[in-house]
Amino acid sequence: MWTRSAGPHNLGILPGGNYSTASDINDLDEVAGTSASATGEHAVLWPKSGSVRDLGTLPGDTSSEATAINNNGNVVGYSKGPRGMRAFLWTQASGMQDLGVLRGGNSSRALGINDMGAVVGASTSSSGDRAFIWTKETGMRDLNGAAPVNFDAVFVEAHAINNRGQILVMGIPMHDAHGSESASQCAPAPPSSFLLTPTSQ
């Protein structure tokens, strides 16, 4: 971690590891990331003071990665094992929670969280890769339900959500998402970024 007053500071690694990566930092100077350990890569939390904390994995998995942290110290990421990847939410009170996958899917990754605990990311589904939002009240939902009628793109990944509920998503053209015959005859169009804003804003 780098600060203006002290410059770079080594956050450290888990016992038995030889590298670590930092992914996100909150307003309390708590950092989330990933560290190698004696048993594989694990999601970790670096508190403002004290040593690195191993957040573990979901049951049956062998590794995990942390991608984001909010100002309540809640961490999100994904856990990996024989069944694939699963998005997780870690809290001090409850530990690591499996957020599941969209209907028909077998893999998910959590990529962002706000201070209200809303989580966004990407999941496979029966319709292909889709961006999702997860809340404690509603569970995991496909963000394509928030797209305007006749919108010609599919949201495949959600990367961040702020405290106003605005979400940054990546989308690809509809024909590329569905793999139509016409799409196979030309190079896929590059993905685009979109900002989703709740209608109450």
C-alpha positions, -999 to +999 in steps of 0.1 A: +000+000+000+013+035-009+006+066+011+017+102+005+034+104+039+052+070+040+055+059+004+052+021-003+045-003+025+048-041+022+014-056+033+029-091+037+018-126+028+003-156+044+026-182+060+041-205+034+034-181+006+057-162-017+035-135-033+004-115-028-018-091-048-039-062-034-072-056-052-092-029-033-090-005-004-117+012+017-118+045+035-105+029+067-073+018+050-084-019+050-072-038+020-086-068+003-067-091-020-051-125-025-021-142-011-003-175-018-001-198+012+012-232+021-022-246+009-028-225-022-041-190-031-065-175-005-086-144-003-071-121+024-079-090+044-051-066+055-065-046+085-052-011+092-030-026+119-020-062+125-011-091+103-028-103+071-060-124+077-068-155+058-105-155+047-104-191+037-125-207+010-160-220+005-165-257+017-149-282-006-129-255-025-091-252-028-085-215-035-101-181-034-096-145-045-109-112-030-118-084-054-134-057-034-141-043+001-166-018+014-164+006+043-179-019+067-150-043+061-171-067+041-152-085+013-164-101-019-146-123-045-148-158-057-139-193-044-126-220-067-127-258-066-139-290-084-174-275-090-159-243-106-161-207-092-186-193-068-191-157-058-187-151-021-195-124+005-173-124+036-183-106+068-167-105+102-200-119+117-208-146+093-176-156+075-177-166+039-211-170+022-218-186-011-239-162-033-248-188-058-252-186-096-280-174-120-305-200-132-288-226-154-253-214-146-224-232-130-199-203-122-200-168-107-176-141-096-184-111-073-165-080-084-179-051-064-198-042-032-213-010-018-217+001+018-253-012+019-241-047+011-253-049-025-229-071-045-224-071-083-205-094-106-208-119-134-224-154-136-229-180-163-266-188-169-288-207-193-286-177-216-248-173-214-226-149-194-247-123-175-240-094-151-258-098-117-267-079-086-271-096-053-288-083-022-297-100+011-334-094+004-336-106-032-306-129-038-289-130-072-307-113-101-298-108-138-290-071-144-303-074-180-338-069-165-327-033-160-320-027-197-344-005-217-369-022-241-352-031-274-318-023-260-293-040-285-267-052-260-263-078-233-247-069-199-222-097-192-202-083-163-209-058-135-177-043-121-186-018-094-216-003-075-217+029-055-238+040-026-263+056-049-269+022-065-253+032-098-236+002-114-208+000-140-213-029-164-197-043-195-220-051-225-216-068-258-239-066-289-270-088-287-260-109-318-226-117-303-241-127-270-264-152-287-239-164-312-261-159-343-251-171-377-245-135-389-222-129-360-201-159-369-194-144-403-176-114-389-153-105-360-172-099-327-177-063-318-157-050-289-174-047-255-187-014-243-191+001-208-224+013-195-236+032-163-269+019-149-286+045-127-317+036-106-348+054-118-352+071-085-320+090-090 
